[in-house]
Amino acid sequence: MARIDDMKTKSDDQLNEQLGQLKREQFNLRFQAATNQLEKASRVKEVRRDIARIKTLQSERARSAEAK
């Protein structure tokens, strides 16, 4: 699970790449859940929260850049 401190040190491009990876993983986890092949159900929650963390960080950066 990625922590917010680790994410803050990443560039915008790195965050976008990580967001894309997490969204692909989220899709795969949903597919596994639908076909009853999901091994670790808690991973769905972790991925969803990591996506939210990245989006929050991106919006904070956008607001601070807009204020300058």
C-alpha positions, 0 to 999 in steps of 0.5 A, spaced: 500 500 500 502 506 497 503 512 503 501 519 501 509 521 503 511 516 498 506 519 493 508 527 495 515 525 492 513 523 485 512 527 479 506 528 476 508 523 470 509 518 475 503 519 479 499 519 472 503 512 471 501 509 478 494 511 477 493 508 470 496 501 473 492 502 479 486 503 475 488 497 471 489 493 477 482 495 480 479 493 473 482 486 474 480 485 481 473 487 479 473 482 474 476 476 479 470 478 484 465 477 478 467 470 476 469 468 484 476 468 483 478 473 487 483 471 492 484 477 497 478 481 497 482 486 502 486 488 496 480 491 492 479 496 498 487 498 498 487 499 491 480 504 491 484 508 497 490 509 493 487 511 487 483 516 491 490 518 495 493 520 488 487 524 485 487 528 492 494 529 491 493 531 484 487 536 485 491 539 491 497 540 486 493 543 481 489 548 486 496 550 489 499 551 481 492 555 480 493 560 486 500 562 484 
